[in-house]
Amino acid sequence: MLEERVKKTEAIEVITGVTPSSFSESNAGIDITFSKDELETINCDSALVAVGRKPDNCYISEELLNKPCGVIPLHFAGDVVNGSFRQVGIAVGDGLRCAMDIAAMLEEKT
């Protein structure tokens, strides 16, 4: 149900099956460079990174990984931030926290 809502929300773009190569801060939010068929960079207000069972976060600098949520518009959930605590409940909680942070940030902008 939530996935369908997200797909219907024009303000949210879901990008799957890509290989991110960099995340960097910009005046307008965060720039994400990734490759699918070719290298592309997009700018977004906020990003939620979900990378699967084995966290492959080599493309994210230690500086960004260690900044607390809310400081930059980049949000991490699940295995990418929880090390050996690989539990669905923890990842779900992280996702909810990220969603709430993003909602609060969007409310501040309006």
N, C-alpha and C positions, 0 to 999 in steps of 0.2 A: 504494500500500500504506500509506504513512504517513497519507494523508488519511483512509483507512478506519479506521485505528487511532485517530486523533484523534476522529472521529465517534463511535466506540464508547466513548470515555473520558468518563464522566459529569462529571469534574472540569473538563473543557475545554468552553467554549461557543464555537462558531464563529459569528461574525456577519458576513454578507456583504451587499453591496448597500446600505450605509448611508453617510450623510454625517456624519462626526464634526464636532462644533462646538467641543468643548473637552476637554482632559485636565487634571486637577488632582490634586494629592496629597491624601490623607486619612489619618487615623490607621489605617484598615483597608486601605490599599493605594493604589489610584488610582481616581478617579471619571472615567468617560467619558460625556460627553453626546453623543448623536447623534440624527439623525432618519432615519426610514425612512418611516413614514406620519405619525408625530407625534414630538415631542421626547421623548426618554427618557434617563435617567441610570442607569448601572449602576456598581456597585463591584466591583473585581476585585483579586486578589492580584498579578496580572501581566498585561501586555498586549503583544502583538506587532502592530506596525503594518505593513501591506503596502499600499502605495497605487498601485502601477502604474508605468508607464514615465515619466510626467511627475510628479515628486514634488509633491504638493499638500499642503504641510505648514503652510499659513498659520494653521491652527487650533491649532498647537502653539507655545507660547512659546519664544523664543530660549533662555531660562533652562533649560527642560526639554531642548531639543535639544542643548545643550552640556554637560549632565551626563553623566558616564561611566556605562556599563552597570553595574548592581549598586548604584548609589547610590539610584536610585528604581526601582520595579517597572514601568518602561515601557521596552520594547525596540524598537529600530529596525533595519531590515534593508534592504539594497539601495539603490535610487536616492535614497530620502529622506535618507540620511546620507552618500552617497558622491559627491555632486556629479557631475562629468563621468566618473567611473569606473563606467560603466554596463555591467557585464559579468555574465552569469549566474553565473559561478564566484564572483565577489565576493559577489553577493547570496546565493548558496547558503551560502557561508562565514559570512556575517553571520547567516543564519537558524540555522545550526548553533550559532554562538556564543550566540545568544539562547536557543536551546533548552537548551543546557548551563547557562547562567546561571540560567534558570528552574528546571531540575532541581536545581541546587545550592541554590537558595533554598528550594525545597520540602523538600529533605532536611534543611535547617537547622531547619525548622518542625516536623519530626516527632521 
